[in-house]
Amino acid sequence: CATGTHGVDCLLTCSTTCKDNACNPSTGYCQSCNDGYYGNYCNISCPENCLDRLCDSTGQCFNCSPGFYDEACSSVCSSACLDKICNVADGQCILCMDGYYGLKCSSLCPVHCSDKKCDRLTGNCSSCEAGYFAEDCSASCPGKCFDGKCDMLNGSCIYDCADGYFGSTCSSECPSACKNNRCNKISGLCVACDNTYGTYCSISCPSVCANKTCGRYTGNCLFCESGFFGFHCIHKCPTNCANNQCHIKNGNCTSCISGYHGKLCDKMCPRDCLQPTCDIRTAQCVKGR
């Protein structure tokens, strides 16, 4: 028979889906099929989920379109497979979407994994959110770590302790009298005191200290309230000091009220000064005589 025909008198036409329009002259069976068809007469469409709609002579897909698997590509890959791609034989995901793990990505990653990412097979987190540790990030960091971050394996703080805490796990509280709630992260000793003094800032500064501030270890006032001097501000400034102010250590006046001079402003200016003011040290009249 001529190409494209078959039968006793070659009057029958080969199937239009026979490749190159060629079929067996006796049976009419196609020698091979056009893409997308199979069967003796190539009159059966390949399964719709075959990649590029290609299948063998039995209708089995050569490969599956993304998102499908099994011999007929009739099973759907897990929705958690990255890009919906899975192994065409068994449906196991090639990769999982963030937040899932398992052969078919059917399990959720532990809730405290950073960015919800975990190992595809074990489910172990690659890193933890601030405040958690352990392989599955299920344990809370034991102390108050700076930024809330602790070592993923042992829970020790990575950087430092948050203000107000000290110790290897930052679980001990700084003494309440520490200024700004800050203490040495190892020893727990206050970095500075707040209106107190001593190793643990446990002693109150003398009440006469200006602003209740005193030396960290000595308790000596840093400044005195107006009218007082001395390490503990218990001595009164000389009566004639201007503005009632004198040197904190020796009590000498910084300036005198009108009419007096001397370190303690206890001497009167000369009577013949044009104005009753004179130099605190030399007693010379300020405006002359």
TAQUI-V753084 format. One record per pair of residues at least 6 apart in sequence whose C-alpha atoms are under 7 Angstrom apart, sorted by the first residue. I is the first residue (numbers start at 1). J is the second residue. D is the distance in whole Angstrom. If there is no record, write none. Layout:
i:j:d
I:J:D
I:J:D
This chain:
i:j:d
1:10:5
1:25:6
3:21:7
3:22:6
4:13:6
4:14:5
4:21:5
4:22:6
4:23:7
5:11:6
5:12:5
5:13:4
5:14:5
5:25:7
6:12:5
6:13:6
6:14:7
6:24:7
6:25:4
6:26:6
6:28:6
7:25:6
7:26:5
14:21:6
14:22:7
14:23:6
14:28:6
15:21:7
15:41:6
17:33:6
17:34:5
17:42:6
17:43:7
18:30:5
18:32:6
18:33:5
18:34:6
18:42:6
19:32:5
19:33:5
19:34:5
22:30:6
22:31:6
23:29:5
23:30:4
23:31:5
24:30:6
24:31:7
29:40:5
29:41:5
30:40:6
30:41:5
30:42:7
33:42:5
35:54:6
36:45:6
36:46:5
36:53:5
36:54:5
36:55:7
37:43:6
37:44:5
37:45:4
37:46:5
38:44:5
38:45:6
38:46:6
38:56:7
38:57:5
38:58:7
38:59:6
39:57:6
39:58:7
46:53:6
46:54:6
46:55:6
46:59:6
47:53:7
47:72:7
49:64:6
49:65:5
49:68:7
49:73:6
49:74:7
50:61:5
50:63:6
50:64:5
50:65:6
50:73:6
51:63:5
51:64:5
51:65:4
54:61:6
54:62:6
55:61:4
55:62:5
56:62:7
60:71:6
60:72:6
61:71:6
61:72:6
61:73:7
64:73:5
64:88:7
66:84:6
66:85:5
67:76:6
67:77:5
67:84:5
67:85:5
67:86:7
68:74:6
68:75:5
68:76:5
68:77:5
68:88:7
69:75:5
69:76:6
69:77:7
69:87:7
69:88:4
69:89:6
69:91:6
70:88:6
70:89:5
70:90:7
77:84:6
77:85:7
77:86:6
77:91:6
78:84:7
78:104:6
80:96:6
80:97:5
80:100:7
80:105:6
80:106:7
81:93:5
81:95:6
81:96:5
81:97:6
81:104:7
81:105:6
82:95:5
82:96:5
82:97:5
85:93:6
85:94:6
86:92:5
86:93:4
86:94:5
87:93:6
87:94:7
91:104:7
92:103:5
92:104:5
93:103:6
93:104:5
93:105:7
96:105:6
96:120:7
98:116:6
98:117:5
99:108:6
99:109:5
99:116:5
99:117:5
100:106:7
100:107:5
100:108:4
100:109:5
101:107:5
101:108:6
101:109:6
101:118:7
101:119:7
101:120:4
101:121:6
101:123:6
102:120:6
102:121:5
103:121:7
109:116:6
109:117:7
109:118:6
109:123:6
110:136:6
112:128:6
112:129:6
112:137:6
112:138:7
113:125:5
113:127:6
113:128:5
113:129:6
113:137:6
114:127:5
114:128:5
114:129:5
117:125:6
117:126:7
118:124:5
118:125:4
118:126:6
119:125:6
119:126:7
124:135:5
124:136:5
125:135:6
125:136:5
125:137:7
127:152:7
128:137:6
128:152:7
130:148:5
130:149:5
131:140:6
131:141:5
131:148:5
131:149:6
131:150:7
132:138:7
132:139:5
132:140:4
132:141:5
133:139:5
133:140:6
133:141:6
133:150:7
133:151:7
133:152:4
133:153:6
133:155:6
134:152:5
134:153:5
141:150:6
141:155:5
142:155:7
142:169:6
142:171:7
143:169:5
143:170:5
143:171:4
144:161:6
144:162:6
144:165:7
144:170:5
144:171:6
145:157:5
145:160:6
145:161:4
145:162:5
145:170:6
146:159:6
146:160:5
146:161:5
146:162:4
149:157:6
149:158:6
150:156:5
150:157:4
150:158:5
151:157:6
151:158:6
156:168:7
156:169:5
157:169:6
161:170:5
161:185:7
163:181:6
163:182:5
164:173:6
164:174:5
164:181:5
164:182:5
164:183:7
165:171:6
165:172:5
165:173:4
165:174:5
166:172:5
166:173:6
166:174:7
166:184:7
166:185:4
166:186:6
166:188:6
167:185:6
167:186:5
174:181:7
174:182:7
174:183:6
174:188:6
175:200:7
177:193:6
177:194:6
177:201:6
177:202:7
178:190:5
178:191:7
178:192:6
178:193:5
178:194:6
178:201:6
179:192:5
179:193:5
179:194:5
182:190:6
182:191:6
183:189:5
183:190:4
183:191:5
184:190:6
184:191:6
189:199:7
189:200:6
190:200:6
190:201:7
192:216:7
193:201:5
193:216:6
195:204:6
195:205:6
195:212:5
195:213:5
195:214:7
196:202:6
196:203:5
196:204:4
196:205:5
197:203:5
197:204:6
197:205:6
197:214:7
197:215:7
197:216:5
197:217:6
197:219:6
198:216:6
198:217:5
199:217:7
205:212:6
205:213:6
205:214:6
205:219:6
206:212:7
206:232:6
208:224:6
208:225:6
208:233:6
209:221:5
209:223:6
209:224:5
209:225:6
209:232:7
209:233:6
210:223:5
210:224:5
210:225:5
213:221:6
213:222:6
214:220:5
214:221:4
214:222:5
215:221:6
215:222:6
220:231:5
220:232:6
221:231:5
221:232:6
221:233:7
223:248:7
224:233:6
224:248:7
226:244:6
226:245:6
227:236:6
227:237:5
227:244:5
227:245:6
228:234:6
228:235:5
228:236:4
228:237:5
229:235:5
229:236:6
229:237:6
229:246:7
229:247:7
229:248:4
229:249:6
229:251:6
230:248:5
230:249:5
230:250:7
231:249:7
237:244:7
237:245:7
237:246:6
237:251:6
238:264:6
240:256:6
240:257:6
240:265:5
240:266:7
241:253:5
241:255:6
241:256:5
241:257:6
241:265:6
242:255:5
242:256:5
242:257:5
245:253:6
245:254:7
246:252:5
246:253:4
246:254:6
247:253:6
247:254:7
252:263:5
252:264:5
253:263:6
253:264:6
253:265:7
255:280:7
256:265:6
256:280:7
258:276:6
258:277:5
259:268:6
259:269:5
259:276:5
259:277:5
259:278:7
260:266:7
260:267:5
260:268:4
260:269:5
261:267:5
261:268:6
261:269:6
261:278:7
261:279:7
261:280:4
261:281:7
261:283:6
262:280:5
262:281:6
269:276:7
269:277:7
269:278:6
269:283:6
272:289:6
273:285:5
273:288:6
273:289:5
274:287:6
274:288:6
274:289:5
275:287:6
277:285:6
277:286:6
278:284:5
278:285:4
278:286:5
279:285:6
279:286:6
